[in-house]
């Protein structure tokens, strides 16, 4: 008996539709209902794995190994739950499913057409998610903006679902209300236009959420209600906030959750956002700061896209900093600057901690390696994520283990390949099978006692003393070459975590250092507001001890 809420954007993208969707989910969950979220993206890529993250944003990986849009990560962080492939749709995924069925004669010889077969497949996958998750509410965020050709099939699926089960389907329009500086007045016309375009698709919004710099006043709400055919009380204000985790509280001030439940003739079973409220209140009163440098590539297409590329890393830093009672100050540092001017490495001493995140390719690698060397030698807390582990191993091999030409097969076929393909990856690359073929999703991680990593995890999971195994998410093609593990260990590299099934290196660290640790997996994917990841938490603790100002 699931209910379905479709969240659709207005005429402008990038206004926080994913955060609104996640916030509605958080509110309904706080009222005692089981909630899940689906992201429906209009592009023809089967998944997000083959797209450049600097253009599209971060590729988030689910526990079952699907490469998804960054909004899936937002849903997980707000709901405090792990999602799966059931929660992610793309036009490519839907069309591939329909075409596969057609080739298998599953349509019984019918002429397979865009309508109704594509919308029917979308509906089938949405309802499959509802069944398998046993959700009371399924929130479906339709990517893009209203009126686009690309997302019409998802709109049509939503219309068809409402036609068949009008009491189980609700539409929410999220629209931006600009305030032009030369006019100084909040304008409703873009929202009116968005609503008319939605009407053309056969959809009438039940609730309109107005995104704006400030709170919507009564005249604006009344005008939207009049021209968009909704009740005034169903025009909800969502002003800009400093912290996106405030959004559920902002929406609840206007009783959005109860309004949604009333439309479905339901009542709240409970109301509990207390932990959320307490943490947001605490964050607002924090004064002490910790300054963290993220050393990465210089992206010419703009700083704002760069932030989207590593959104899970940034959120994981925030979760752990707030839990440690400090405000994070995150600064992007270009690795290219260190390659061009090595003397600038001394500037890393101005930061309490340094992170080298995941990445691909050989561009600016030497600058990152120089930064890692500086952190190792100058006792600056360091956390390497995936690529950051591999480069830390290369740096250690070159400068401590005296393997001077240590490198990765990703950069060169020559030299000592301390980082190399997994055997099965070699065949995939030869056959040019790139999409969905990396080591993806959750794998077992066995921790070794008396290591920094083990202590960090045990702080959150005391039961690990009996069985030191956890699950972590991966996204990579390369591994530490097992042929070099013993010599690296002899020279002082600590292997503190492995995959027990294949004996692959998962975590490396150094002794006699305040915090120097690298992970082959992506711990940021499992960090949540009320439950930070143990390794990020320990990294921030070490960085606080290393406060430089």
N, C-alpha and C positions, 0 to 999 in steps of 0.2 A: 504493500500500500504506500509506496514511495510518492512523495510530492516533488515536483520539478520546478526549479526557478531558473529562468534564463536571464543572464545579465548581458546586456548589449550596450555597446558604446555609441556615443553621439557622432558628430561630424569631425571630431578632433581626437587623435590618438595620444597615447602617453599621459593620460590624466589619472592613472591609478586604478583602472578597472579591476586588475588582478587583486589589489589590496582591498578594494570594496567587496569583491567576491569572497575573499578569505575572511573579511571582517563579518559579513553576513553569516558565513559558516560558523565562525567563533561565537557569535551571538546566539544562534539557534542551538548550538551545542551546549552553551551555558544554561539554556532553558530545558535541558534534559532530553534532547533529541539527538539521534545518530545522524551525522552529516558527512557527506563526501562531496568533492568538487571535481568537475571535469573541465579541462581546457580544450576548446575546439578551435584549432588554428587553420586558417584558410589556405595556407600554402600547399603546393603539391609535393613537397618533400615528405617522405614517409615518416621521418622523425627529424629532430633538430640536430642530429649528430654531424651532418655534412655541411652545416651552415657556419659561416664565420662568426664567432661570438662578438667580434668588434662591430659587426653590422646588425646582428639580430639580438645580441645579448647572451647571457650565460646559458650554457647547455647544462641542465640539471639532470642527474641520473637517479632513477628510482631504484628501489631495492631489488626489483627483478630485472634490472639492466636496460631499461628503456631510456634513450636520450631524449629529453623533453625540453619544452619551453621553460624559462625561468619562473613562470607563474606557478608551476607545480611545486617549486621550492617554497614560494610564498604561502601556498595553501598548507603545506606540511608544517611550516613554522608557526602559523596561526592556529591550526587545528590540533597541533601536537600529536599528529598521527602520520604513519607512513603510507604513502599512496603507491600505485602500481601502474602498469600499462593500461589498466581499465580506465584510468583517469585522464588519458591523453588521446585526443583525436586530431588528425590532420586530414585535409582533403586527400592527400596522397595515400594515407592509410585506408581511408574509406574507399577510394577508387580502386586501390589494389585488391581489397577484399571483394568488391563487386566483380571485378574482372576475373579474379581467381574462381569465383563461383560460376561465372559465365563459362569459363573454359572447362569446368567440371560438370557442366550441364545441370547445375542446381536450379536454374530458372526454367527447366522443362521445355526448352526450345522457344521461349518467348523472345520477342525483340527487346533487348535490354536497353533502357533509355535513362537519360540523366534524371528525369522526373517520370515516375515516382521512385525508381530503384535506388538512387543515391540517397535521397532523404529517408527512405525506408531503412537503408543500411545504417544511417546515422542513428535513427530511433532505436534500431535493434541493439547497437552498441551502447547507447545511453542506458537502455533498460537492462542490459546485461550487467553493467556496472551497478545499477540499483539492486539487482538480485543478489549478486555475489558479495556485495558489501553489506547487504541487509540495511541499507540506509533509509531513514525516515525522510530525509531531504537530499536531493541531488541537485547541486548548483552547477549550472553549465554556463561558463563564460565563453561567449562567442568572440573570437579575436577580430581585430580590425575595427572599422567604423561602419555605421549604418549607411546603406546605399552603395556599398562596394559590390562589384560583380563577384569577387572571389568568395565572399561568405554567404552568397544567396542560398546555397544548398542547406547550410545550417539553419538559416532563417526559415526556409521552407519546412525543414524537419520540425522546428519549434512550432510553426503555425499548424502543421498537421497533428502534432501531439495535442495542442490546445483544442483543435476541432473535435478530436475524438474524446478527450477527457478534460473538459473545460474547468472542472473543479479541482484538478490536480496540477494545473500548470499556471505559473505566474510569470509576468514579464517585468523586468527592472531595466529602465533606461538610465545610463550614467552619462551625463552631459555636462560640458564645461560652459560656465558663464563668464565671459571675458569682461574686464574693466579697462577699456582703452584709456591710456593716460591723457590723451587730448580731450576726452569727454568726461572721464571721472565718474561714469555711471555704469552699473552692472547691466549688461545687455542679455536679453532672453531670446533674441531672434535665432541664434544657432540652435538652441534647444527646441524651439518651435519647428524649425526646419528638420531637425533630427526626428522629431515625433512624426511629422508628415511623411518622411521617407520610410519610417517604420510602418506607418499605416499603409503605405503603398505595397509593402511586403505582406500585408494581411495581419499585422500585429498591432495591438493597442497596448501600450505600457500600462501596468497597474500601479507602478510606483516609479517616480522620477527622482533620482539622486543628483542634486546640483553641486558639481564641483566648482569651487571658486577660491579666490584668494582669501575671502572673508565670508562670514555667515550670510546666507540669503535673508533678506528682510521680507516683511509681509507683502509689500507691493509686488515684489518679484515672484514670490510664491503664488500670489493670487493670479498674476498674469499668466504664469506657466499653467496653473490649474485651468484657467479659462480657455486658453488656446490649445492646450494639449489633452483636454477632456479627461482630467483626473481630479480627485478631491484635493482640496488645499492641504489636508492633513497628510496626503500621500506624496507631497513634494518635500523631500528631505534635504537638509543642508549638510554638505560635507566640505567645510573650509580646509585650507592648507594647515598642516600641523608640522611641528618640528620632528616628531617621532611617529613613524607610520603605525606603530603599535598602539597609538592613541585612537586610531580610527574606530575600532569597535565601541569604545567609550563615547566618542562623539556621536556616532549613529544611535546609540542607545539613549542618549539624552533626548532624542526625538522619538523614542519608543518604537524604533523600526522593527525590532523583533516581535513585539506584541502585535503590531499592525500586520505583519506578515502572517502570524499565526491566526489572527482573526479572519483573514481572507480565506484561510483553509478551514475555518471553523474548529480551530485547535486552541488549546490553552497551554501556558507554560507549566511544565512539570516541576521546575525549580528555577532559581535565578542565582547564578554564581559566577560572577566575574571578579570576585574579591581578590584572588591572588594576582590577577592581571592589574587590577586597580592599584593594589599596594605597590607593585613593582614600578608601574608608570609614575606613581607619586614619588617613590624613592629616587627614580632617575632624574626627575625634575629638580630635586634638591641636592644632587651630587655636585661637588665643586672640584675635587682633585682630578687631575687629568693624567692619562698615560699616552705617550706619543709613539705611534707605531708606523714604521715605514714599510710600504709594500714595493718591493723592487721588481719592476717589470719592463716590458717593451714600451717604447714611445710610439703611441698610436697617432698617426697624422690626421685621422678622421675625427678626432675630438676627445676631450677629457670626459665628457658626459657618457659617451658610448663605452669608454674604458671602465667606468664605474659599473655599468650594467654587465660587463663581461665577467666581473668577479663579485657579483652581489652576494653570493652565499658566504664568501670569505669575509666580506665586510660585516654581514649580519652576525657571523660567528664571533668576530672580534667584539662586536657590541654586546652580544649576550654575555660573554665571559667578563668583559670589563664592568658591565653594570652589576653582575653578580658579585664581583670583587670590589664593588663600591667606588668605582672610578669612571670617569667619562673618557671614552676613546677619542683620540685625535689621530685620524688616519691620513697619512701623506703618501702620495704616489711619487716614487723616485725612479727616474729613467735610468735603466741599465746602460743605455748608450752613452750617457754622460761619463760613466766610469771607464768605458772603453776609450773614449776620446780624451778624457782628462783624469787619469788615475789618482791624481792628488786630491780630487774631490771625494775620494773614499772616506777621508777623515770626517766628512759631514755626517756619516752614519753614527758617529759618537753623540750626535744631538738627539738620537732616538733611543727610547727605552727598550725597544725590541724591533726585530726585522723579520719580515716574511717574504719568501720567494714562492709565489703561487704556481699553479699548474700552467702548462703552456705547450706549444709545439714549435718545431723548427729551430734553426741554428742562429737566427737573427738575435743579436745582443746577448748571446750566451756567455761570451767571455766577460762581459761587464757584470753579469750575475755571479759568475764564478769568483771574480775579484771581490764582490760584495760579501759572498759567503766566506771567503778567506779572511777578510777583515773582521767579520763577526767571530770567527773561530779564534783568531789570534788576540782579539781585543775583548773577549769575554762578553760580547753583546748577545743577549738572548735571541736565538734564531729558531724559526720554524719553517721547514721546507715542505711544501705540499706537492706530491707526485713528481713533477718536473723538478721541484725544489729539492727533493730527496736525491734524484739522479745527479743533479749538478753538485750537490754536497759530496756525493760519493766520488765524482770525478775530481773535485777539488782536493779531497783527502788523499785520493790515489796519487795525484800529481805531486802534492806538496808535503805529504807525510809519509806515504808508502813508497815514494821515489819512483813511481811509474810515470815517467815524464810525459809520455805521449798518450796518457789515458784519455779516452773520449767515449762517445756514444755512437752507435751505428746510425742514429738519427742525423748526425752531423757529418760522419765520414765513414768510409769503408776501410780506411787505413788506420793504423795505430793500435793501441791496446784497448779493445772494446770492453771496458768494465761495465758498460750498459749496452744491452743487446736485445734483439727480438726474442720473444718466446718462440719455440720451434714452429708452433701452428700458425703464428703470425707471418712467418716467412712465406709460406704457401699462399696465404690470403693476399699478401702484397704483390706477389708475382702475378696472381690472377686479377689484380686490381679490384679486389673486393674490399671496399673501404667502409661502406655504410653498415653500422651495427655490428662490426666485427672485432672491435677492441675488447679487452678484458673489462666487462661491464657488469655493474650491479654488485650485490653483496657476496663476499667471500669470508671464510673463517680467518680470524687472526688469533694466533696463539702468542700470549705474552710470557716473557721470561721474568721470574722473580728477581727482586733486588735491582731492578732497573728503574730509570726515571719514568718510562712509559707505564710500567706495571703499577707504580705508586700513584700515578695520575689517574688511571682507570679505577684503582681500588678505592680511591677517595669517594667515587660515585657508586661503585659496584663492589661492596665488601665481599660478596659471594665468590668473586674471582679467585680468592685464595684456594678454594676447593677445585675449581675448574677454570683456569685462566684463558678462556676462549670467548671472543666477542665477534660480532659481524660488522664489517665496514664496507663502504661502497667504493668501487674502482672505476676508472676510465683511462686506460693507457694501453699502449702496445709494447712498451719496452720494460725490461726488468734489470735488476742488478745481476750481472753475469755470474752464475754460481762458480765458475772456474776461478774467480778472483776473491771469493768470500773469505777463504782461510787466510790469505796473505793480508787482506785488509783488517781482519780481526787480530792478527798477530801484531800489526802496527798500532792497534788501539781503537779501531772502529768497533763500537758495540752494536751487535744485532739484537735488538730488544723485542722484536716481534717477527714471526714468520707465518706463512700460510702452511698449516700442518699437513695439508693434502699433497702439496707439491714442493714443500721446503723452500718456497720463494721468500725473499727478503721483503718484509712489510714495514718495519721501522728500524731506523738507525739512530744512534745517539753517541755522544761523547762524554767521557768521564772528566772530572776536574774542569767543568764548565757550568756556569749558572743555569743554562738551558740551551742545549744544542740538539735538535731532534728533527728528523725528517720522516715523512710517511709516504709510502707508495700509493696509498688510498687517499680519499678525499674526506677528511673528518668534518669539513664544513657542511657537507650535505646532511649531516645528522644533528646539527646544532639547532636548538630551539630556545625561544625566549625564556621559558621557565625551566629549561633543562639544557644548559650549555654543554658543549662537548668537552670531555675531560682533558684532552691535549691542549685545546685552546685555553681552557681555564688555567691549566698549569703554566702555559706560556705567558699569559697575562699576569699571573702571580709573580713569575720571575721578572717580568718587565717592570712591575711596580717596585720590586726591590732594587731595580736598576734605574729608577727615576733620575733623569738628568736635569730636572728643573723643578 
